[in-house]
Amino acid sequence: MLDKATGMRPGAFAPDMEDAVPPAEKERARHTIAEKLPALAATGRLVIPRVNSIESGLLEDDVAAVAGPNIDAISIGKIRSPKDILHVDAVLTRAERSGKLPAGSIAILPWIETAAGIVNVYEIASSSPRIRWLAFGADDFTADMDIPRPTPGNSPDIPTGSQADLPARLLAEPGLIWPRSAVAIAARAAGAQALDTPYVAYRDQQGLLAEATIARKLGYTGKCAIHPAQIEPIESVFAPTRDEIEYARRVMNAWDEATARGSGATSLDGVLIDTPVVERARRLLGALPQGNTP
């Protein structure tokens, strides 16, 4: 699977040493992943191995096996407090010193997937400059809260279809609305990217598109994938559309004309254009790759 992964083009690779690996295979998985890291790094994509949690007792050995120039960060689940992040930070600092790596060169992607993690989410997100992303884990969160969770793609509680079903989809799991939003808001406040929970029904493309659309509307900037077939649908949702790009350009043109007249607000297509609208348009256009011409 790791060999096949090098032919894919996700935003980042996250070879998993945690929940995808049974206890008896942990050590072998660790060595296998360490062996494949150079090939993953050679693709030019970010490489973010998912290590075992603090409470597992395996964190130090996992980090020691993968720390080096071929990874950009580690992904770690079940983070409950800033104290957890300080512990992970210290483990990484020791690994960087041992491997003669620049201090702070390995970033952290914490998963917020417990009640305690949600309560402490902003403090976690802002507890270390190593944190560049924050991920929400719905399956572990619902397990921690003892909330029954319908199976995506195979449950009458979760409607199928596309955009028309977004409100019903959102309300199908009311216990996720607030914590999911809290992670996105905390990430933004701390200057990190918010990554939404994986969609486990990897053959349900319409469901994935709907879930990703909800995540984007909640403020997420990406979504975790568990299968190569999910990469393109996810990227299609989080990339701005041609209409959004064109509208942003029209907003900036209208704003430039208004400021040239000495006005602090204007209108476009009968809609007020003021500072927040302009900032949103400026941010969208500023994030486009150079040479983008949609």
C-alpha positions in Angstrom: 0.0 0.0 0.0 2.8 2.4 0.8 4.5 1.6 -2.5 1.2 2.3 -4.4 0.8 5.6 -2.4 3.8 7.1 -4.1 1.8 7.3 -7.4 -0.9 9.4 -5.7 -1.0 13.1 -5.2 -2.7 14.0 -1.9 -1.9 17.2 0.0 0.0 15.0 2.5 0.8 11.3 3.2 0.0 10.0 6.6 1.3 6.5 7.0 -0.5 5.1 10.1 1.1 3.4 13.0 -2.0 3.8 15.3 -5.5 2.5 14.9 -5.0 0.9 11.5 -2.4 -1.4 13.0 -3.2 -4.3 15.4 -1.1 -4.4 18.6 1.0 -7.4 17.5 2.0 -5.6 14.3 3.0 -2.3 15.8 6.8 -2.8 15.7 6.8 -4.2 12.2 4.6 -1.3 11.0 7.0 1.2 12.5 10.0 -0.3 10.7 8.1 -0.7 7.4 7.0 3.0 7.5 10.5 4.2 8.4 11.9 2.2 5.4 9.3 3.8 3.0 9.7 7.4 4.1 12.4 8.4 1.6 10.1 7.3 -1.3 7.2 9.2 0.1 9.3 12.3 0.6 10.7 12.1 -2.9 7.2 12.8 -4.3 7.5 16.4 -3.0 4.3 16.0 -0.9 4.2 16.5 2.9 4.9 13.4 4.9 3.1 13.2 8.3 3.3 9.8 10.0 0.5 9.0 12.4 2.2 7.8 15.6 0.6 6.1 18.6 -1.0 8.2 21.4 0.8 9.2 24.6 -1.2 6.7 26.7 -0.1 3.8 24.4 3.5 3.9 25.7 4.7 3.7 22.1 5.1 7.3 21.2 8.8 7.6 21.9 9.8 4.6 19.9 7.5 5.7 17.0 9.1 9.1 16.9 12.6 7.8 17.1 11.9 5.5 14.1 10.6 8.2 11.8 12.2 11.5 12.9 14.5 12.8 10.2 14.6 14.9 7.1 12.0 12.8 5.3 9.1 13.9 7.5 7.4 17.3 7.9 5.4 16.5 11.0 3.8 13.8 13.1 0.1 13.2 13.5 -1.0 12.2 17.0 -4.5 11.3 18.3 -6.4 11.6 21.5 -4.8 14.9 22.6 -6.8 16.1 25.6 -4.9 19.1 27.0 -2.0 21.5 26.4 0.0 19.3 28.8 -0.2 16.5 26.2 1.2 18.8 23.5 4.1 19.9 25.8 4.9 16.2 26.3 4.9 15.6 22.5 7.0 18.7 21.9 9.6 17.5 24.4 9.7 14.0 22.7 10.3 15.7 19.3 12.9 18.1 20.7 14.9 15.1 22.0 14.5 13.3 18.6 15.7 16.4 16.8 18.8 16.8 19.0 19.6 13.1 18.6 19.2 13.3 14.8 21.0 16.7 14.5 17.9 18.2 13.0 17.0 21.9 13.3 15.1 22.7 16.5 11.4 22.9 15.8 11.6 21.4 12.3 9.1 18.6 13.0 5.5 20.0 13.2 2.6 18.5 15.0 -0.9 17.6 13.7 -3.0 16.9 16.8 -6.3 15.1 16.6 -9.1 16.4 18.8 -11.4 13.4 19.4 -12.4 13.4 23.0 -14.7 15.4 25.2 -11.6 16.8 27.1 -10.0 17.7 23.9 -13.0 19.7 22.8 -13.2 21.5 26.1 -9.5 22.5 25.8 -9.4 22.9 22.1 -8.1 26.5 21.8 -5.6 26.0 24.5 -4.3 23.0 22.7 -4.2 24.7 19.3 -2.2 27.6 20.7 0.1 25.6 23.0 3.0 25.1 20.6 4.4 26.8 17.5 4.8 23.3 16.1 1.1 23.0 15.6 0.2 23.8 11.9 -3.0 21.8 11.6 -5.8 20.6 13.9 -7.9 17.6 13.0 -11.3 16.5 14.2 -11.9 12.8 14.8 -15.6 12.1 14.8 -15.5 8.3 15.4 -13.3 8.5 18.5 -15.3 11.5 19.8 -18.7 9.8 19.5 -17.1 6.7 21.1 -15.8 8.8 24.0 -19.2 10.5 24.4 -21.1 7.2 24.0 -23.1 8.7 21.1 -24.6 6.2 18.7 -23.3 6.8 15.2 -25.1 5.8 12.1 -22.9 4.2 9.4 -22.3 6.7 6.5 -23.5 5.5 3.2 -25.6 2.7 4.7 -28.1 4.2 7.1 -31.6 5.6 6.8 -30.6 8.3 9.4 -28.1 9.9 7.0 -29.8 11.0 3.7 -28.1 10.2 0.4 -27.7 12.7 -2.4 -25.8 15.9 -2.8 -26.3 19.6 -2.0 -30.1 19.4 -1.4 -29.5 17.1 1.6 -26.8 19.2 3.4 -29.1 20.5 6.2 -30.6 17.0 6.8 -27.1 15.5 6.8 -25.9 18.0 9.4 -28.9 17.4 11.6 -28.6 13.6 11.3 -25.7 13.8 13.8 -26.6 16.8 16.1 -23.9 15.7 18.6 -21.2 16.6 16.2 -22.3 20.1 15.2 -20.9 22.0 18.1 -17.6 20.1 18.6 -16.9 20.1 14.9 -17.4 23.8 14.7 -15.3 24.3 17.9 -12.3 22.7 16.3 -12.5 24.8 13.1 -12.9 28.0 15.1 -10.0 27.2 17.5 -7.7 26.3 14.6 -8.5 29.7 12.9 -8.0 31.6 16.1 -4.6 29.9 16.7 -3.5 30.4 13.1 -3.6 26.7 12.2 -5.4 24.8 9.4 -8.5 22.8 10.3 -8.8 19.3 8.8 -12.2 17.5 9.0 -12.8 13.9 10.1 -12.4 11.1 7.5 -15.5 9.8 5.7 -15.3 6.1 6.2 -17.7 5.0 3.4 -15.1 5.4 0.7 -17.3 4.1 -2.1 -20.0 6.7 -1.3 -18.8 9.6 -3.5 -22.0 11.7 -3.1 -21.8 11.3 0.7 -18.2 12.3 0.7 -18.9 15.4 -1.4 -21.8 16.4 1.0 -19.6 15.8 4.1 -16.7 17.8 2.6 -19.1 20.6 1.6 -20.4 20.8 5.2 -16.9 20.9 6.5 -16.0 23.8 4.2 -19.1 25.7 5.3 -18.0 25.2 9.0 -14.6 26.7 8.3 -12.4 23.7 7.6 -9.7 24.1 5.0 -9.3 20.4 4.2 -10.5 16.9 5.0 -8.7 13.7 5.8 -8.9 10.8 3.3 -8.7 7.1 3.9 -8.6 6.0 0.3 -7.0 7.3 -2.9 -10.5 7.6 -4.6 -11.3 10.3 -2.0 -8.5 12.7 -3.0 -10.0 14.3 -6.1 -13.6 14.8 -4.6 -12.2 16.4 -1.5 -9.9 18.7 -3.4 -12.8 19.6 -5.7 -14.8 20.9 -2.7 -12.0 22.8 -1.0 -10.6 24.5 -4.2 -12.4 27.7 -5.1 -14.8 27.4 -8.1 -14.4 29.5 -11.3 -17.5 31.4 -10.2 -16.0 32.2 -6.8 -12.8 33.3 -8.3 -14.5 35.5 -10.9 -16.8 37.0 -8.2 -13.8 37.8 -6.0 -12.1 39.6 -8.9 -15.3 41.6 -9.5 -15.4 42.5 -5.8 -11.8 43.8 -5.9 -12.4 45.8 -9.0 -15.5 47.4 -7.5 -13.7 48.1 -4.3 -10.7 49.7 -6.1 -13.1 52.0 -8.0 -14.9 52.9 -4.7 -11.7 53.7 -2.8 -10.5 55.8 -5.7 -13.7 57.8 -5.2 -13.0 58.1 -1.5 -15.8 55.7 -0.5 -15.5 53.0 2.2 -18.3 50.9 0.8 -19.9 50.2 -2.6 -22.3 47.6 -4.1 -22.1 44.8 -6.7 -25.1 43.3 -8.2 -27.3 45.1 -5.7 -25.3 43.7 -2.7 -23.3 45.8 -0.2 -19.6 45.5 -0.6 -17.6 46.5 2.5 -14.4 45.5 4.3 -15.3 41.9 5.4 -16.4 41.0 1.9 -13.3 42.6 0.4 -11.0 40.7 2.9 -12.7 37.4 1.9 -12.1 38.1 -1.8 -8.5 39.2 -1.2 -7.8 36.1 0.8 -9.3 33.8 -1.9 -7.3 35.4 -4.7 -4.1 35.5 -2.6 -4.3 31.8 -2.1 -4.4 31.0 -5.8 -1.3 29.4 -7.4 0.7 31.7 -9.5 -0.5 31.8 -13.1 -4.0 30.7 -12.2 -6.4 31.9 -14.9 -9.8 30.3 -14.3 
